[in-house]
Amino acid sequence: QALLNNNADFLGMHLLQTPGQAFSSFGLPEALPYIILVLIVIGAGYYQTRQTTKRAAASGQAQNQPAGMQTVMKVMPVLFGVFSWNFPTGLVLYFATSNLFRIGHQATIFALDDRHAAAKARPIAASPAIDPTADPASDPGPARGPAPNVSKKRKQRRRK
């Protein structure tokens, strides 16, 4: 037990102590790193919720989500902050790290998905070999309709 207590420090915080204990034992100046860590958990949770709902709104899926679910997604970051105040700092550090990792992961996936969607939406440029000496009126190609000036050329041929 003594070995764990001596080696459980990280960035000036004792990882086995809760932020609430640190605040009541040391006061605000010494508990500031603990409070900042809890605020990072809350802020990252809000940002992740906003990132997800913004993406769902852009794709039209947000309308399918019940109002209760939207409320829960807005309240959960605050609840994680309350839980973080009473959990050991090591667990709070894990919450903050995993939230920040998920934000970066989602941003990467969304960027790749947008790039894939943009490439899929781009028309494929296929240019068939066109014979410049051929008469456009005699081209039976299904992809090309008659040339816009075909009727004028036919009228000129009839006159000659």
C-alpha positions in Angstrom: 0.0 0.0 0.0 2.8 2.4 0.8 4.4 1.7 -2.5 1.2 2.7 -4.4 0.9 5.9 -2.4 4.4 7.0 -3.2 4.3 6.4 -6.9 0.8 7.6 -7.7 1.6 11.2 -8.6 1.2 12.6 -12.1 1.4 16.3 -13.2 1.4 17.4 -9.5 -1.8 15.4 -8.7 -2.1 12.4 -6.5 -4.1 9.9 -8.7 -5.7 8.0 -5.8 -7.2 11.1 -4.3 -10.6 12.5 -5.6 -10.8 16.2 -6.7 -13.3 16.8 -3.9 -10.8 15.5 -1.3 -8.0 17.6 -2.8 -10.2 20.8 -2.7 -11.3 20.3 0.9 -7.8 19.3 2.1 -5.6 21.8 0.2 -7.8 24.6 -0.9 -8.2 26.2 -4.3 -4.6 26.9 -5.4 -3.3 23.3 -4.8 -6.6 21.8 -6.1 -6.5 23.8 -9.3 -5.0 20.9 -11.5 -7.8 18.6 -10.2 -10.5 21.2 -11.0 -9.0 21.8 -14.5 -9.1 18.1 -15.2 -12.8 17.9 -14.2 -13.5 20.9 -16.5 -11.6 19.2 -19.3 -13.9 16.1 -18.9 -17.0 18.3 -19.0 -15.7 20.4 -21.9 -14.6 17.4 -24.0 -18.0 15.7 -23.3 -19.9 18.8 -24.6 -17.6 19.1 -27.6 -18.0 15.4 -28.5 -21.8 15.7 -28.1 -21.9 18.8 -30.4 -19.6 17.1 -32.9 -21.9 14.1 -33.1 -25.2 16.0 -33.2 -23.8 18.4 -35.8 -22.9 15.5 -38.0 -26.3 13.9 -37.5 -28.1 17.1 -38.3 -26.1 17.5 -41.5 -27.1 14.0 -42.6 -30.8 14.4 -41.6 -30.6 11.7 -38.8 -31.1 14.2 -35.9 -34.8 14.4 -36.7 -35.2 10.6 -36.1 -33.7 10.9 -32.6 -36.2 11.2 -29.7 -36.2 14.5 -27.7 -35.5 12.6 -24.5 -32.3 11.2 -26.1 -31.2 14.6 -27.2 -31.7 15.9 -23.6 -29.7 13.0 -22.1 -26.8 13.7 -24.5 -26.8 17.3 -23.3 -26.9 16.4 -19.6 -24.3 13.6 -19.6 -21.2 15.8 -19.7 -22.4 17.5 -16.6 -23.1 14.2 -14.9 -19.6 13.0 -15.8 -18.3 16.2 -14.2 -20.2 15.4 -11.0 -19.0 11.8 -11.1 -15.4 13.0 -11.8 -15.5 15.2 -8.7 -16.1 12.1 -6.5 -13.9 9.5 -8.4 -10.2 9.1 -8.0 -8.1 11.4 -10.1 -6.6 8.5 -12.0 -10.1 7.6 -13.3 -10.8 11.3 -14.1 -7.6 11.4 -16.1 -8.7 8.3 -18.0 -12.1 10.0 -18.8 -10.4 13.1 -20.1 -7.8 11.2 -22.2 -10.4 8.9 -23.7 -12.8 11.8 -24.5 -10.0 13.7 -26.2 -8.9 10.6 -28.1 -12.6 10.0 -29.3 -12.9 13.6 -30.4 -9.8 13.2 -32.6 -10.9 9.8 -33.8 -14.3 11.1 -34.8 -12.8 14.1 -36.6 -10.6 11.8 -38.6 -13.4 9.4 -39.5 -15.7 12.3 -40.5 -13.0 13.9 -42.6 -12.3 10.5 -44.4 -16.0 10.0 -44.8 -16.5 13.5 -46.3 -13.6 12.9 -48.7 -15.0 9.5 -49.7 -18.5 11.1 -50.3 -17.0 13.9 -52.4 -15.1 11.4 -54.5 -18.2 9.4 -55.0 -20.2 12.4 -56.0 -17.7 13.5 -58.6 -18.8 12.5 -62.1 -16.6 10.0 -63.9 -15.2 11.6 -67.0 -15.4 9.1 -69.8 -14.6 10.5 -73.2 -15.3 8.1 -76.1 -13.2 8.2 -79.2 -14.8 10.7 -81.5 -14.1 10.6 -85.2 -13.9 14.2 -86.5 -14.7 13.2 -90.1 -18.0 11.4 -89.1 -21.3 12.9 -89.7 -22.9 13.7 -86.3 -26.4 13.0 -87.7 -25.5 9.4 -88.6 -24.1 8.6 -85.1 -26.5 6.1 -83.6 -24.8 6.3 -80.1 -27.3 5.9 -77.3 -25.4 8.1 -74.9 -25.3 11.0 -77.4 -28.5 12.5 -78.8 -28.5 14.2 -82.2 -26.3 17.2 -82.4 -28.1 20.5 -81.9 -27.5 21.7 -85.4 -28.5 18.5 -87.2 -31.8 19.8 -88.5 -30.0 22.8 -90.0 -27.6 20.6 -91.9 -30.5 18.4 -93.2 -32.2 21.6 -94.5 -29.0 22.7 -96.2 -28.7 19.3 -97.9 -32.2 19.4 -99.2 -31.7 22.8 -100.8 -28.6 21.6 -102.7 
